[in-house]
Every structure is written in structure tokens, then in C-alpha cells.
Amino acid sequence: MGEQLQFLSSSRSPAARGRRWLWLAAALGLALALVKSGFDGGALVFTGFAVLLLGLLDWFVLRPTARAGQVVFTVGPDAIESRRFDTGAKRFVWSEILAIEVEFNRGTPVVRLLLAPEGRRRGWRESLNGVDPRRPSFPLNALQPLDQERLVDMLQQRLREERSDAGVAAAPASNVLTEERLFAQQLKALAPRTWATWGILALNVAAWIATLAAGADAIRPTAAQLLALGGNTASEVQQGQWWRLLTAAFLHIGVVHLTMNMLGLALIAPTVERIYGHRLFLLVYLGAGLAGSAASLHFSARTGVSVGASGAVFGVAGALLVAVFHHRRRLPRLFG
């Protein structure tokens, strides 16, 4: 490989998407806070201060990573280079690289180099952040997924060529990002449309809209309002209103409660539905929701009104953990 190749940051990268979601969530949260406060002076000052802090965070921390069109990584015939390496050195020649690994740090793929022990000493920057200069790393979240995969393939191929030229046999390395993509494609083929997940999400949102139509507050409805709409409480269930165990699992204490539960459900439920199938997924969700409502009878519902899909969401998460444990030898290394 005699040419020099550059990898550019993309607007479709995980970093760019995370930046957009952060601003959207902040905008919704601040808008709800303003509506709840009635746009009084204190709320306006707080909102302005929050926007200023978020803007500074975005400009100095997020924007340098998420801005599209920047050179993130350079692969040359003699060396690789990136400003995003976590060590003081930003350029490494091929002859000093012993191995290239891909790890996952909080869901973000990270390229880690294993360097020869000689020639790299811990500098002041490494001493401050505790980084081993012989194991520099570089996050891939500024690249779109296909470029991440292509970069790892290129690095592994170039390292094999370098080791071969030096007369050192190198075992072929698999690309964990390719394994992840192929696994995701196989999983999606099991159930291309996860209609049960989206149907449950729609029912929960519809139930929340119904609470608004009944006059409940969007942020904090009262216990009496939730009880009238089907909330769970021990005294009513003991009088034969068993249906509250089900209806309470679709009600929520305001938009924040709803958003957190639905976000968690949207993240894990499609995978669980594809693994178990539509009908078994619905059985898991409803069974866990009923179990959560029954358990609340011994806790919050004894003296108050209990609502929420948290029990169902935790049940779905538990089903995912069971599937991962059962099929752990067949899963890509991402799940390790």
C-alpha cells in the first residue's frame, strides 16, 4: 500500500447523532420546564443559563468530534496518525506496532495499538491521565459505521503486510465490527418488522394522551386522576378490580416517566422481539408488567397509587440477558 488514505468525520456518525439527540432532549426538557413554570422570570433566567452551558459544552467538547468533514485518521505507507489518540504521541510507524485490537468502551468502538516496549516512555500527559504509552487508543465514534469497519480492515491488513515483510508470521485477525454487522443483519432477518414493540409503544403514548384529555397535568398528574384512569392500588384490587394490574402498566406519572420507560423499551425490545418472536415477546412483556403491578401491591400501592411500565421493561431486559447467556458462545465479541 503506497498511497496515503484519510478517513473523514461524518454527519451520520454516532458522535454526530448523539449531538443532535442531546440538543433535542435539552430543547424538550427546557420547553416543558418553561410551560410548567408559566414562563416566569426565574425560569427564563434558568433556561438562558442552561442553554449557555450546553452551548459551551457543545462548542468545546462535542463539536470538535462531531463536526463533519474533518480528517480523523490517516493511514500511510509508513505510519498511522490521528489527533484523537489518547497519548502525547499522535503518529506511530508500522514497525513499532505489534498488534491492533478493537475494544468497546461504553458502546463506542475503540482501536487500541500494542507497541513494542522500547522507544515509548510515559510523558507528562500520560502521567496525568494514567494512559500507558505502549497501548495508545483511538475512539471511532466520529466515523460512520461502514468507515469504522473499513478502517479496522485496512489497519489489520497493513499490519499483516508489515509483519510479513519483517519475516514474522501473523495470524489472520477477524474484524469485530464486521461480526457485529453480520449478526445484526441475521437478527433483523428473523423479524424485519417489530410490530409488537411499536404497538406497545403506541399504546403507552395513547394512554398518556388520554390522561391529558381527562385533564391531568402533563408533568405531574395527581393520584386521584391516575386512580380514576386505572391506576393500581391495593384497596381497589382487594375489592375485585383486578383489571387495574394491567391498566396501571400503561399509565405513567407524567411525560418524563413515560419518556424514560419508552426510551428503554425502544432500545432493547426490538432485539428481544426478534430473538423470541412476536407472540412470546408479548407474553414476556405482559407477564412482566402484571408481575410488576402485583409486586407494587406490597410496596407503593399499599398506601398510594402505582402506575408505570417499569416492571414490563425490566422483564424485557431480563429476557434479553437470559438469551445472551444461553447463546453466549454464538454471539459476536461485542456482547462480551
Secondary structure, DSSP 4 states (H G I P E B T S, - for coil): --S-EEEE--TTSHHHHHHHHHHHHHHHHHHHHHHHHTS-HHHHHHHHHHHHHHHHHIIIIIHHHH-TT-EEEEE-SSEEE-TT-SSS--EEEGGGEEEEEEEEETTEEEEEEEE-STT----HHHHHHT--TTS-EEE-TTS-HHHHHHHHHHHHHHHHHHHHHTT---PPPP-HHHHHHHHHHHHHHH-S--HHHHHHHHHHHHHHHHHHHTT--SS---HHHHHHTT-B-HHHHHTT-TTHHHHGGG--SHHHHHHHHHHHHHHHHHHHHHHH-HHHHHHHHHHHHHHHHHHHTTTGGGTS-B--SHHHHHHHHHHHHHHHHHTTTTS-GGG-
